[in-house]
Amino acid sequence: MYKRKLQKMGVTSLGISLPKKWLHYYNLKQGDEVEVEILPDYTLLVRPSFIKGNVGYNCQILRYDGEAVNESIMRLISLYVNGVDSIKVVCGDQCETFKESIYRVLERNVIGLEIIEEGRDYIMLACLVDILSLPLSEVLRKMSMLIPALLRDLKRNMETNTLLDMEERDSLIDKLYLYAIRQLNMVLHGKLLLDKTGLKSMGEAVSIANLLKILERMGDHIVLLHRWYNNARGKKEVVDNVVILLDEVIPITEKILNSYLAILENQSKIPSIEKTLSELRIVEEKIKSSTLDAGPLISLTRMIAYLRDIIEVVTDIVVSRKLRESACEEGKLVESYK
C-alpha cells in the first residue's frame, strides 16, 4: 500500500503523485493521459487511457511436452479466465494429439476462444469475442433461466422414458460461468471498467463469483441426476418417486432464481426471506423423508442447500449496496436496507 499527502494544484484542485512502480509497469511518462473513475462506493480507480507495450496479459505461452494433458488443459482454461487475449501453445511434435483436446475444450467449456494459427510446433489461440457483448447481469439471467429449464427437461425425460443429452446442455452453463469469471478477473486486473459489467462496487466481485459458482454447481447436480436416471430407467417406482419430488423442487427453484436475482437489478421488490426459507424447509423435509436412492437424495438435498445459499449471497449484496445509507445516530441504528 502507498500513502500520499494531498498537494495543492492550481486554485481549487488537490493532487497526489503516482507510485513509480505503477508508472514503470505501464511505461508512462509526463504528459501521458490516465483515466480516473469514481466507483459507486467512492473508491478511485486509476488506469492508463491506453496501454503502451506488453503489460503481461496480451499474450502468454503455454508449454506442453506430451505429458500431464489434464493439467495443461486446466492451465489453458486458467489463462482464459484470467483475461489473457492470446495464448501460444508450444507443443513440439505433440501438437496434433494435443489439438484434439483443445478442440474439445473450445467446444464444451469456453466462449470466444478460437484457434487462429497452427505451426509445426505451436498452436495459436485468441479470444475473438467482445467481452462486453454479454455483461455479467445478462450472464446471471441466462444461467438462472437454464437451471429450471434443465430440471423440467429432466422431469420430462423421466416421465416419457426418453433420453436427452443433458451433459451437452449443461456445458452451456459451464461456458457462461467461465465467461463471467473472465469478466470479473478483467475488472480486478484493471482491464475492464467496473460500470460496464453491472457491478456496483469492487466488493461485489466475491459475492457475484460465489453466485456464479452456485449456479454452475446446480447444473452439475442436474447432470448427476440424469446419470442416475440412465442407470435406473427400469425401476419405474423409484423413478416416479424422483418425479414427484421434482414437482416440488422445480417451482421453488424457479421462484427463487427469478425473484432474488431480479433484486440485483431492481431492489424495489424484495421478497419475504422468512416466507421463502419456510417454503424451502417444507420441500427439504419431503426430500429427506422420502425413500430415494443415495444418488438423487444427495443431489436434490444439495439443490435446496444451494437455493438457500443464493438467498444469503443476494442478501449480502443488497446490504453492501445500502451500507452508505445506514448510520448509527445517538445509539439508534438506521437500517435503510429493510
Secondary structure as UniProt FT lines:
FT   STRAND          7..9
FT   TURN            10..12
FT   STRAND          13..15
FT   HELIX           20..25
FT   TURN            26..27
FT   TURN            30..31
FT   STRAND          34..38
FT   TURN            40..41
FT   STRAND          44..48
FT   STRAND          59..63
FT   HELIX           69..81
FT   TURN            82..83
FT   STRAND          86..90
FT   HELIX           92..94
FT   HELIX           95..108
FT   STRAND          113..118
FT   STRAND          122..127
FT   HELIX           131..133
FT   HELIX           136..160
FT   HELIX           166..188
FT   TURN            189..190
FT   HELIX           194..196
FT   TURN            197..198
FT   TURN            202..203
FT   HELIX           204..231
FT   TURN            233..234
FT   HELIX           236..263
FT   TURN            264..265
FT   TURN            267..268
FT   HELIX           273..288
FT   HELIX           294..322
FT   HELIX           323..325
FT   STRAND          327..329
FT   TURN            330..331
FT   STRAND          332..334
FT   TURN            336..337
//
